[in-house]
Amino acid sequence: MTYIVTEACINCKYMDCVEVCPVDCFYEGENMLVIHPEECIDCGVCEPECPAEAILPDTEDGLEEWLEINTKFSEDWPNITEKGEQPSDADDWKDKEGKKALLSEKPGAGD
């Protein structure tokens, strides 16, 4: 099992999760983060840190697509080990649904 980042992170990108990860398995895209599934040690400390509740175990039903997305982009995006600045409108996006179409494939700045 691994934890993955889901649609709820898009345009929020709070990054509180990054600070608590003991294995630095977060990768930054332009408008969301992903977890590298092979690096995640399933400790679960990141899940309660996410204000958007975007981090879930991959064993939950219906998350296969998000496991694929996390796997794909964690290979291309830069690793992030420190909390950066969240978008100024993150709170406006936090509880919105249907954000998948907004997912940018562009990498973030990284550390």
Phi and psi in radians as a Rosetta constraint file:
Dihedral C 1 N 2 CA 2 C 2 CIRCULARHARMONIC -2.504 0.35
Dihedral N 2 CA 2 C 2 N 3 CIRCULARHARMONIC 2.878 0.35
Dihedral C 2 N 3 CA 3 C 3 CIRCULARHARMONIC -1.707 0.35
Dihedral N 3 CA 3 C 3 N 4 CIRCULARHARMONIC 2.613 0.35
Dihedral C 3 N 4 CA 4 C 4 CIRCULARHARMONIC -2.370 0.35
Dihedral N 4 CA 4 C 4 N 5 CIRCULARHARMONIC 2.782 0.35
Dihedral C 4 N 5 CA 5 C 5 CIRCULARHARMONIC -1.713 0.35
Dihedral N 5 CA 5 C 5 N 6 CIRCULARHARMONIC 2.370 0.35
Dihedral C 5 N 6 CA 6 C 6 CIRCULARHARMONIC -1.971 0.35
Dihedral N 6 CA 6 C 6 N 7 CIRCULARHARMONIC -3.078 0.35
Dihedral C 6 N 7 CA 7 C 7 CIRCULARHARMONIC -0.889 0.35
Dihedral N 7 CA 7 C 7 N 8 CIRCULARHARMONIC -0.544 0.35
Dihedral C 7 N 8 CA 8 C 8 CIRCULARHARMONIC -1.053 0.35
Dihedral N 8 CA 8 C 8 N 9 CIRCULARHARMONIC -0.346 0.35
Dihedral C 8 N 9 CA 9 C 9 CIRCULARHARMONIC -1.354 0.35
Dihedral N 9 CA 9 C 9 N 10 CIRCULARHARMONIC -0.422 0.35
Dihedral C 9 N 10 CA 10 C 10 CIRCULARHARMONIC -1.016 0.35
Dihedral N 10 CA 10 C 10 N 11 CIRCULARHARMONIC 2.215 0.35
Dihedral C 10 N 11 CA 11 C 11 CIRCULARHARMONIC 1.185 0.35
Dihedral N 11 CA 11 C 11 N 12 CIRCULARHARMONIC 0.085 0.35
Dihedral C 11 N 12 CA 12 C 12 CIRCULARHARMONIC -1.795 0.35
Dihedral N 12 CA 12 C 12 N 13 CIRCULARHARMONIC -1.087 0.35
Dihedral C 12 N 13 CA 13 C 13 CIRCULARHARMONIC 0.809 0.35
Dihedral N 13 CA 13 C 13 N 14 CIRCULARHARMONIC 0.992 0.35
Dihedral C 13 N 14 CA 14 C 14 CIRCULARHARMONIC -1.159 0.35
Dihedral N 14 CA 14 C 14 N 15 CIRCULARHARMONIC -0.666 0.35
Dihedral C 14 N 15 CA 15 C 15 CIRCULARHARMONIC 1.269 0.35
Dihedral N 15 CA 15 C 15 N 16 CIRCULARHARMONIC 0.193 0.35
Dihedral C 15 N 16 CA 16 C 16 CIRCULARHARMONIC -1.071 0.35
Dihedral N 16 CA 16 C 16 N 17 CIRCULARHARMONIC -0.553 0.35
Dihedral C 16 N 17 CA 17 C 17 CIRCULARHARMONIC -1.093 0.35
Dihedral N 17 CA 17 C 17 N 18 CIRCULARHARMONIC -0.600 0.35
Dihedral C 17 N 18 CA 18 C 18 CIRCULARHARMONIC -1.089 0.35
Dihedral N 18 CA 18 C 18 N 19 CIRCULARHARMONIC -0.677 0.35
Dihedral C 18 N 19 CA 19 C 19 CIRCULARHARMONIC -1.132 0.35
Dihedral N 19 CA 19 C 19 N 20 CIRCULARHARMONIC -0.482 0.35
Dihedral C 19 N 20 CA 20 C 20 CIRCULARHARMONIC -1.725 0.35
Dihedral N 20 CA 20 C 20 N 21 CIRCULARHARMONIC -0.171 0.35
Dihedral C 20 N 21 CA 21 C 21 CIRCULARHARMONIC -1.211 0.35
Dihedral N 21 CA 21 C 21 N 22 CIRCULARHARMONIC 2.092 0.35
Dihedral C 21 N 22 CA 22 C 22 CIRCULARHARMONIC -1.360 0.35
Dihedral N 22 CA 22 C 22 N 23 CIRCULARHARMONIC -0.214 0.35
Dihedral C 22 N 23 CA 23 C 23 CIRCULARHARMONIC -2.081 0.35
Dihedral N 23 CA 23 C 23 N 24 CIRCULARHARMONIC 0.150 0.35
Dihedral C 23 N 24 CA 24 C 24 CIRCULARHARMONIC 0.900 0.35
Dihedral N 24 CA 24 C 24 N 25 CIRCULARHARMONIC 0.947 0.35
Dihedral C 24 N 25 CA 25 C 25 CIRCULARHARMONIC -1.794 0.35
Dihedral N 25 CA 25 C 25 N 26 CIRCULARHARMONIC 0.326 0.35
Dihedral C 25 N 26 CA 26 C 26 CIRCULARHARMONIC -1.673 0.35
Dihedral N 26 CA 26 C 26 N 27 CIRCULARHARMONIC 2.498 0.35
Dihedral C 26 N 27 CA 27 C 27 CIRCULARHARMONIC -2.258 0.35
Dihedral N 27 CA 27 C 27 N 28 CIRCULARHARMONIC 2.492 0.35
Dihedral C 27 N 28 CA 28 C 28 CIRCULARHARMONIC -1.884 0.35
Dihedral N 28 CA 28 C 28 N 29 CIRCULARHARMONIC 2.188 0.35
Dihedral C 28 N 29 CA 29 C 29 CIRCULARHARMONIC -1.765 0.35
Dihedral N 29 CA 29 C 29 N 30 CIRCULARHARMONIC 3.095 0.35
Dihedral C 29 N 30 CA 30 C 30 CIRCULARHARMONIC -1.037 0.35
Dihedral N 30 CA 30 C 30 N 31 CIRCULARHARMONIC -0.690 0.35
Dihedral C 30 N 31 CA 31 C 31 CIRCULARHARMONIC -2.306 0.35
Dihedral N 31 CA 31 C 31 N 32 CIRCULARHARMONIC 0.288 0.35
Dihedral C 31 N 32 CA 32 C 32 CIRCULARHARMONIC -2.862 0.35
Dihedral N 32 CA 32 C 32 N 33 CIRCULARHARMONIC 2.953 0.35
Dihedral C 32 N 33 CA 33 C 33 CIRCULARHARMONIC -1.913 0.35
Dihedral N 33 CA 33 C 33 N 34 CIRCULARHARMONIC 2.782 0.35
Dihedral C 33 N 34 CA 34 C 34 CIRCULARHARMONIC -2.357 0.35
Dihedral N 34 CA 34 C 34 N 35 CIRCULARHARMONIC 2.825 0.35
Dihedral C 34 N 35 CA 35 C 35 CIRCULARHARMONIC -1.920 0.35
Dihedral N 35 CA 35 C 35 N 36 CIRCULARHARMONIC 2.364 0.35
Dihedral C 35 N 36 CA 36 C 36 CIRCULARHARMONIC -1.356 0.35
Dihedral N 36 CA 36 C 36 N 37 CIRCULARHARMONIC 1.947 0.35
Dihedral C 36 N 37 CA 37 C 37 CIRCULARHARMONIC -1.048 0.35
Dihedral N 37 CA 37 C 37 N 38 CIRCULARHARMONIC -0.522 0.35
Dihedral C 37 N 38 CA 38 C 38 CIRCULARHARMONIC -1.429 0.35
Dihedral N 38 CA 38 C 38 N 39 CIRCULARHARMONIC -0.280 0.35
Dihedral C 38 N 39 CA 39 C 39 CIRCULARHARMONIC -1.656 0.35
Dihedral N 39 CA 39 C 39 N 40 CIRCULARHARMONIC -0.443 0.35
Dihedral C 39 N 40 CA 40 C 40 CIRCULARHARMONIC -1.120 0.35
Dihedral N 40 CA 40 C 40 N 41 CIRCULARHARMONIC 2.321 0.35
Dihedral C 40 N 41 CA 41 C 41 CIRCULARHARMONIC -1.776 0.35
Dihedral N 41 CA 41 C 41 N 42 CIRCULARHARMONIC 0.208 0.35
Dihedral C 41 N 42 CA 42 C 42 CIRCULARHARMONIC 1.073 0.35
Dihedral N 42 CA 42 C 42 N 43 CIRCULARHARMONIC 0.623 0.35
Dihedral C 42 N 43 CA 43 C 43 CIRCULARHARMONIC -1.397 0.35
Dihedral N 43 CA 43 C 43 N 44 CIRCULARHARMONIC -0.468 0.35
Dihedral C 43 N 44 CA 44 C 44 CIRCULARHARMONIC 1.405 0.35
Dihedral N 44 CA 44 C 44 N 45 CIRCULARHARMONIC 0.070 0.35
Dihedral C 44 N 45 CA 45 C 45 CIRCULARHARMONIC -1.215 0.35
Dihedral N 45 CA 45 C 45 N 46 CIRCULARHARMONIC -0.391 0.35
Dihedral C 45 N 46 CA 46 C 46 CIRCULARHARMONIC -1.329 0.35
Dihedral N 46 CA 46 C 46 N 47 CIRCULARHARMONIC -0.571 0.35
Dihedral C 46 N 47 CA 47 C 47 CIRCULARHARMONIC -0.972 0.35
Dihedral N 47 CA 47 C 47 N 48 CIRCULARHARMONIC -0.879 0.35
Dihedral C 47 N 48 CA 48 C 48 CIRCULARHARMONIC -1.278 0.35
Dihedral N 48 CA 48 C 48 N 49 CIRCULARHARMONIC -0.203 0.35
Dihedral C 48 N 49 CA 49 C 49 CIRCULARHARMONIC -1.416 0.35
Dihedral N 49 CA 49 C 49 N 50 CIRCULARHARMONIC -0.272 0.35
Dihedral C 49 N 50 CA 50 C 50 CIRCULARHARMONIC -1.464 0.35
Dihedral N 50 CA 50 C 50 N 51 CIRCULARHARMONIC 1.968 0.35
Dihedral C 50 N 51 CA 51 C 51 CIRCULARHARMONIC -1.112 0.35
Dihedral N 51 CA 51 C 51 N 52 CIRCULARHARMONIC -0.437 0.35
Dihedral C 51 N 52 CA 52 C 52 CIRCULARHARMONIC -1.580 0.35
Dihedral N 52 CA 52 C 52 N 53 CIRCULARHARMONIC -0.041 0.35
Dihedral C 52 N 53 CA 53 C 53 CIRCULARHARMONIC 0.945 0.35
Dihedral N 53 CA 53 C 53 N 54 CIRCULARHARMONIC 0.755 0.35
Dihedral C 53 N 54 CA 54 C 54 CIRCULARHARMONIC -1.591 0.35
Dihedral N 54 CA 54 C 54 N 55 CIRCULARHARMONIC -0.172 0.35
Dihedral C 54 N 55 CA 55 C 55 CIRCULARHARMONIC -1.794 0.35
Dihedral N 55 CA 55 C 55 N 56 CIRCULARHARMONIC 2.173 0.35
Dihedral C 55 N 56 CA 56 C 56 CIRCULARHARMONIC -2.406 0.35
Dihedral N 56 CA 56 C 56 N 57 CIRCULARHARMONIC 2.729 0.35
Dihedral C 56 N 57 CA 57 C 57 CIRCULARHARMONIC -1.247 0.35
Dihedral N 57 CA 57 C 57 N 58 CIRCULARHARMONIC 2.496 0.35
Dihedral C 57 N 58 CA 58 C 58 CIRCULARHARMONIC -1.218 0.35
Dihedral N 58 CA 58 C 58 N 59 CIRCULARHARMONIC -0.064 0.35
Dihedral C 58 N 59 CA 59 C 59 CIRCULARHARMONIC -1.439 0.35
Dihedral N 59 CA 59 C 59 N 60 CIRCULARHARMONIC -0.172 0.35
Dihedral C 59 N 60 CA 60 C 60 CIRCULARHARMONIC -1.242 0.35
Dihedral N 60 CA 60 C 60 N 61 CIRCULARHARMONIC 2.520 0.35
Dihedral C 60 N 61 CA 61 C 61 CIRCULARHARMONIC -1.072 0.35
Dihedral N 61 CA 61 C 61 N 62 CIRCULARHARMONIC 2.499 0.35
Dihedral C 61 N 62 CA 62 C 62 CIRCULARHARMONIC 1.429 0.35
Dihedral N 62 CA 62 C 62 N 63 CIRCULARHARMONIC 0.181 0.35
Dihedral C 62 N 63 CA 63 C 63 CIRCULARHARMONIC -1.804 0.35
Dihedral N 63 CA 63 C 63 N 64 CIRCULARHARMONIC 0.177 0.35
Dihedral C 63 N 64 CA 64 C 64 CIRCULARHARMONIC -1.008 0.35
Dihedral N 64 CA 64 C 64 N 65 CIRCULARHARMONIC -0.744 0.35
Dihedral C 64 N 65 CA 65 C 65 CIRCULARHARMONIC -1.085 0.35
Dihedral N 65 CA 65 C 65 N 66 CIRCULARHARMONIC -0.683 0.35
Dihedral C 65 N 66 CA 66 C 66 CIRCULARHARMONIC -1.290 0.35
Dihedral N 66 CA 66 C 66 N 67 CIRCULARHARMONIC -0.506 0.35
Dihedral C 66 N 67 CA 67 C 67 CIRCULARHARMONIC -1.120 0.35
Dihedral N 67 CA 67 C 67 N 68 CIRCULARHARMONIC -0.748 0.35
Dihedral C 67 N 68 CA 68 C 68 CIRCULARHARMONIC -1.068 0.35
Dihedral N 68 CA 68 C 68 N 69 CIRCULARHARMONIC -0.785 0.35
Dihedral C 68 N 69 CA 69 C 69 CIRCULARHARMONIC -1.096 0.35
Dihedral N 69 CA 69 C 69 N 70 CIRCULARHARMONIC -0.781 0.35
Dihedral C 69 N 70 CA 70 C 70 CIRCULARHARMONIC -1.092 0.35
Dihedral N 70 CA 70 C 70 N 71 CIRCULARHARMONIC -0.749 0.35
Dihedral C 70 N 71 CA 71 C 71 CIRCULARHARMONIC -1.086 0.35
Dihedral N 71 CA 71 C 71 N 72 CIRCULARHARMONIC -0.862 0.35
Dihedral C 71 N 72 CA 72 C 72 CIRCULARHARMONIC -1.062 0.35
Dihedral N 72 CA 72 C 72 N 73 CIRCULARHARMONIC -0.932 0.35
Dihedral C 72 N 73 CA 73 C 73 CIRCULARHARMONIC -1.348 0.35
Dihedral N 73 CA 73 C 73 N 74 CIRCULARHARMONIC -0.410 0.35
Dihedral C 73 N 74 CA 74 C 74 CIRCULARHARMONIC -1.190 0.35
Dihedral N 74 CA 74 C 74 N 75 CIRCULARHARMONIC -0.304 0.35
Dihedral C 74 N 75 CA 75 C 75 CIRCULARHARMONIC -1.441 0.35
Dihedral N 75 CA 75 C 75 N 76 CIRCULARHARMONIC -0.406 0.35
Dihedral C 75 N 76 CA 76 C 76 CIRCULARHARMONIC -1.905 0.35
Dihedral N 76 CA 76 C 76 N 77 CIRCULARHARMONIC -0.545 0.35
Dihedral C 76 N 77 CA 77 C 77 CIRCULARHARMONIC -1.503 0.35
Dihedral N 77 CA 77 C 77 N 78 CIRCULARHARMONIC 2.742 0.35
Dihedral C 77 N 78 CA 78 C 78 CIRCULARHARMONIC -1.272 0.35
Dihedral N 78 CA 78 C 78 N 79 CIRCULARHARMONIC 2.547 0.35
Dihedral C 78 N 79 CA 79 C 79 CIRCULARHARMONIC -1.194 0.35
Dihedral N 79 CA 79 C 79 N 80 CIRCULARHARMONIC 2.542 0.35
Dihedral C 79 N 80 CA 80 C 80 CIRCULARHARMONIC -2.263 0.35
Dihedral N 80 CA 80 C 80 N 81 CIRCULARHARMONIC 2.261 0.35
Dihedral C 80 N 81 CA 81 C 81 CIRCULARHARMONIC -2.106 0.35
Dihedral N 81 CA 81 C 81 N 82 CIRCULARHARMONIC -0.108 0.35
Dihedral C 81 N 82 CA 82 C 82 CIRCULARHARMONIC -2.287 0.35
Dihedral N 82 CA 82 C 82 N 83 CIRCULARHARMONIC 2.563 0.35
Dihedral C 82 N 83 CA 83 C 83 CIRCULARHARMONIC -1.160 0.35
Dihedral N 83 CA 83 C 83 N 84 CIRCULARHARMONIC 2.216 0.35
Dihedral C 83 N 84 CA 84 C 84 CIRCULARHARMONIC -1.731 0.35
Dihedral N 84 CA 84 C 84 N 85 CIRCULARHARMONIC -2.912 0.35
Dihedral C 84 N 85 CA 85 C 85 CIRCULARHARMONIC -1.493 0.35
Dihedral N 85 CA 85 C 85 N 86 CIRCULARHARMONIC 2.209 0.35
Dihedral C 85 N 86 CA 86 C 86 CIRCULARHARMONIC -1.315 0.35
Dihedral N 86 CA 86 C 86 N 87 CIRCULARHARMONIC 2.745 0.35
Dihedral C 86 N 87 CA 87 C 87 CIRCULARHARMONIC -1.020 0.35
Dihedral N 87 CA 87 C 87 N 88 CIRCULARHARMONIC 2.523 0.35
Dihedral C 87 N 88 CA 88 C 88 CIRCULARHARMONIC -1.117 0.35
Dihedral N 88 CA 88 C 88 N 89 CIRCULARHARMONIC -0.432 0.35
Dihedral C 88 N 89 CA 89 C 89 CIRCULARHARMONIC -1.816 0.35
Dihedral N 89 CA 89 C 89 N 90 CIRCULARHARMONIC 0.360 0.35
Dihedral C 89 N 90 CA 90 C 90 CIRCULARHARMONIC -0.963 0.35
Dihedral N 90 CA 90 C 90 N 91 CIRCULARHARMONIC -0.751 0.35
Dihedral C 90 N 91 CA 91 C 91 CIRCULARHARMONIC -1.123 0.35
Dihedral N 91 CA 91 C 91 N 92 CIRCULARHARMONIC -0.535 0.35
Dihedral C 91 N 92 CA 92 C 92 CIRCULARHARMONIC -1.184 0.35
Dihedral N 92 CA 92 C 92 N 93 CIRCULARHARMONIC -0.544 0.35
Dihedral C 92 N 93 CA 93 C 93 CIRCULARHARMONIC -1.583 0.35
Dihedral N 93 CA 93 C 93 N 94 CIRCULARHARMONIC -0.283 0.35
Dihedral C 93 N 94 CA 94 C 94 CIRCULARHARMONIC -0.872 0.35
Dihedral N 94 CA 94 C 94 N 95 CIRCULARHARMONIC -0.839 0.35
Dihedral C 94 N 95 CA 95 C 95 CIRCULARHARMONIC -1.796 0.35
Dihedral N 95 CA 95 C 95 N 96 CIRCULARHARMONIC 0.197 0.35
Dihedral C 95 N 96 CA 96 C 96 CIRCULARHARMONIC -1.362 0.35
Dihedral N 96 CA 96 C 96 N 97 CIRCULARHARMONIC 2.499 0.35
Dihedral C 96 N 97 CA 97 C 97 CIRCULARHARMONIC -1.846 0.35
Dihedral N 97 CA 97 C 97 N 98 CIRCULARHARMONIC 2.932 0.35
Dihedral C 97 N 98 CA 98 C 98 CIRCULARHARMONIC 1.207 0.35
Dihedral N 98 CA 98 C 98 N 99 CIRCULARHARMONIC 0.686 0.35
Dihedral C 98 N 99 CA 99 C 99 CIRCULARHARMONIC -1.652 0.35
Dihedral N 99 CA 99 C 99 N 100 CIRCULARHARMONIC -0.047 0.35
Dihedral C 99 N 100 CA 100 C 100 CIRCULARHARMONIC -0.951 0.35
Dihedral N 100 CA 100 C 100 N 101 CIRCULARHARMONIC -0.690 0.35
Dihedral C 100 N 101 CA 101 C 101 CIRCULARHARMONIC -1.097 0.35
Dihedral N 101 CA 101 C 101 N 102 CIRCULARHARMONIC -0.313 0.35
Dihedral C 101 N 102 CA 102 C 102 CIRCULARHARMONIC -1.541 0.35
Dihedral N 102 CA 102 C 102 N 103 CIRCULARHARMONIC -0.112 0.35
Dihedral C 102 N 103 CA 103 C 103 CIRCULARHARMONIC -1.045 0.35
Dihedral N 103 CA 103 C 103 N 104 CIRCULARHARMONIC 2.097 0.35
Dihedral C 103 N 104 CA 104 C 104 CIRCULARHARMONIC -1.590 0.35
Dihedral N 104 CA 104 C 104 N 105 CIRCULARHARMONIC 2.345 0.35
Dihedral C 104 N 105 CA 105 C 105 CIRCULARHARMONIC -1.474 0.35
Dihedral N 105 CA 105 C 105 N 106 CIRCULARHARMONIC -0.079 0.35
Dihedral C 105 N 106 CA 106 C 106 CIRCULARHARMONIC -1.244 0.35
Dihedral N 106 CA 106 C 106 N 107 CIRCULARHARMONIC 2.498 0.35
Dihedral C 106 N 107 CA 107 C 107 CIRCULARHARMONIC -1.248 0.35
Dihedral N 107 CA 107 C 107 N 108 CIRCULARHARMONIC 2.720 0.35
Dihedral C 107 N 108 CA 108 C 108 CIRCULARHARMONIC -1.493 0.35
Dihedral N 108 CA 108 C 108 N 109 CIRCULARHARMONIC -2.995 0.35
Dihedral C 108 N 109 CA 109 C 109 CIRCULARHARMONIC -1.357 0.35
Dihedral N 109 CA 109 C 109 N 110 CIRCULARHARMONIC -0.465 0.35
Dihedral C 109 N 110 CA 110 C 110 CIRCULARHARMONIC 1.251 0.35
Dihedral N 110 CA 110 C 110 N 111 CIRCULARHARMONIC -2.985 0.35
